[in-house]
Amino acid sequence: MRYDNGGALLVAVLKELGIDTVFGIVSVHNLPLVEAVDRELRFVPVRHEATAVNAADAYGRARGTLGCALTSTGTGAGNAAGSLVEALASGTSVLHVTGQVETEFLGSGRGFIHETKDQLGMLAAVSAYAATVPSADEAGRVLRAAARAALASPGGPASVEWPIDLQYAAQTDAPEEAPEPARPAPDAAAAAAAGALLASARRPLIWAGGGAVRAGAELTALVEATGAGLLTSNSGRGAVPEDHPQVIGNFATTPAGRALLADADVLLTTGTHFRSNETADYGLKLPDAERHIQIDVDAAALGRVYPAAHALHGDAADVLTALLPHARGADPQWTRRVGQVRADVRTTLHDNIGPQAAICDALRAVLPRDAVVARDVTIASSSWGNRLLEMYDPRANVFPRGGGIGQGLGMGIGAALAAPDRPTAVIAGDGGLAVHLGELLTVAQERPRLTVLVFNDGGYGVLRNMQDRYSERRSGVDLTTPDFEHLARACRLPYLRIADAGHARPVIEEAVASDGPVLVEVDLAALGPMKNPFTPPVKIPTA
């Protein structure tokens, strides 16, 4: 197949992949690509390259597929690096296509405009796959190889740099049928031993992470067949809908969660990497190795954090299906205890967050079950958005898994445009929103059905609480905050305000009912404090 230029070829490949929306910034070093995408698909001109990748990342998460970002070379590609780190940390599928200087000058060190030293090396450091388009005859092959790498397990972003002269050149494309990648399968003896251990369990627990989100049916079947309680990491939320009576959720480090782990006679973990913030900096005690069955498609993850005598390398759905015939019902008293713990941890947290509970309740009551709630790193997210706000579908569970602040708005934009027929919400703090404040102009221009809740406490509340608890003074945490009503007006966005728990339901109902974007300020000074100030689970040395 012959194409007039690289843009036409890129559009053809994106259509093959089912991508209809691309996020990026136009440049002299990607102009043919942007022009073709804008002509044939939807091009969203974000205001920063980091947002392009965040939006593409969330677009892919919300659809359960691949997102695409277009950036420029040099500084533009560098601006995207932080968001590529997030996609790499979360194993999400992003195709990042960036420009490059003309082939003639590539690597010459002449200081050609937008040139940087070893751009491919930089991209390789923050991507699961990185490649350069070497000729106009090979661009299609490189793009498809990148897409396959991004979609493979355990996944991650794939970056392609494309010299500008080759973008303008006529392209020859000869697609080849790529073989399906082999799916790893555990050793038969290891699987049999794990099955025997599972069959013996009377007090089983299961812990599901992000690697289990595409195995929801298989996971649900095993949970119900065993009578086990289901703990999750933040990434595993929604794999089994969180209103299921056996789903405890992201509460492993609570006193009740720790007590269940201490009393469990078998722990089966699947697709979780036991991140530091979900294991109290690895201080959480799990059952000993002989009682731990661990499933992961990434062989390097097996036993890396917690030892597991029964380490099963394989796809979560396949291995869970193989284990299901070994399932036996738990002691009924254990399953009843699971249900009680599920209720108790939620009641305790609901009480601890004070007036913010009304906002959590209103969001869950008003939003559809499959609506995405994109949660930036802020107190509201870390305290209750990542735990108490129930998730029923893993595609609705969008947040920066790597923990970087300021990515929530871009993720909300991508998720909202991935599913324009349903409302999307963003939870952000004023500090995080300020990182990419210019993206409010993207929201104003694209008009997604997006409710942006900004929790305004005049700075970095998480770190402020840490300093108030452990230090004698504050440093760098108290920030100047805009007048959000005037800011919304300047961006031609509707504005609403929550200053009392009684405002939460009617304000959120009005915002979600809108057919476009709404900025909702949550005035935390007026709303009132939580019962217990939130501090993150990190270790601070004390004298």
Secondary structure by P-SEA (a helix, b strand, c coil): cccccaaaaaaaaaaaacccbbbbccccccaaaaaaaaacccccccccaaaaaaaaaaaaaaacbbbbbbbbcaaaaaaaaaaaaaaaaabbbbbccccccccccccccccccccccaaaaaaaacccccccccccccaaaaaaaaaaaaacccccbbbbbbbccccccbbbbbbccccccbbbbccaaaaaaaaaaaaaccbbbbbbccccccaaaaaaaaaaaacbbbbbccccccccccccccccccccccaaaaaaaaaccbbbbccccccccccccccccccccccbbbbbcccccccccccccccccccaaaaaaaaccccccccaaaaaaaaaaaaaaaaaaaaaaccaaaaaaaaaacccccccccccccccccccccccccccccccccccccccccaaaaaaaaaaaacccbbbbbbbccccccccccaaaaaaaacccbbbbbbccccaaaaaaaaacccccccccbbbbcaaaaaaaaacbbbbbbccccccaaaaaaaaaccbbbbbbccccccccccbbbbccbbbbcc
